[in-house]
Amino acid sequence: MRIRLMALSHIKNGANRTQTAQYLHVSRRMVNEWVKRFNAHGLDGLKEKRVLAALGHCLLSSWNNLKRMWCLMPSNLMEEG
């Protein structure tokens, strides 16, 4: 969240969004998104979303499904030859 706050501070101090993006080495689209979310939701809009947690849950679910499928496979499919 620190870089997002830096972006808003930079803009408040007179920089435009393109200059802010270049200064922070991020895309202008990202800066635009942060400003939009801040204007709509305040500081809560700048909090990181928990996408990685959701991704981890999906991966675990897929892994569990794969293990179940493996246990259900006929044993002759696992033999060599």
N, C-alpha and C positions, 0 to 999 in steps of 0.2 A: 504494500500500500504506500510505502515511502516514495517510490518513483511517481506514483499518481499524484501525491500531494505536491511533489516538486514541480510537476507539470502545471498544476493549478496555480502555484505560487509564481512560476515563471510567466504565465499568462497574465496574472493579476499585476505583475510588475511591468507590463507593457509589451511583452513579446507576443507575436501572433502564433497560431497553432503550428505553422510550418517551422518557424524558428524553434519552437519548443520541442517539436519532434526531432529536429536535427541536433539540438543541444543534448537531448536525453538518449539519442540513438535508438529511437523507436519510430514506427510509422506514423504519419499524420493521421491516418484512419484510427489508430489506437488512441491518439490524443483526443480526436473528435469524440470517440466513444466514451472516454473518461469524463470529458466535459458534459456530454449529454447525460450520463448516468449521475454525475454530481448535481446537475441542475434539476433532475427529476427526483432524486432520492437523498440528496445531501451526502454526508460522509458514508452512510450505509451503502450508497451506490458504488463507492470505491473499493469496498471489501472484495477480496478474491473469492471467486466462486469455487465450490468444492467439486470441480469436474473430475479431478484425479481420484477422489474417494469413490465417486460413482463408477469410474472406469475400473477401479480395483474390484468393486463388487461384481461387475459384469465379467471380468476375467476369472474371478473365483467361481462364479456360477458356471462359466464355460468349462473350466477345469473339472469341476464336479460332474458335469454332464459327460465329459470325455471319459472320466474314470468309470462311471456307470456303464457306458457303452462298451468299454474294454472288458469289464467283468461279464457282460452278457454275450460276448463273442464266443462262437463255438471253438473249442480247444484245437480242432484240426486246422483252423485258419492261422494259428500261431506257430504251427510246426514248420520246420524247414523242408524244402523240396517240393 
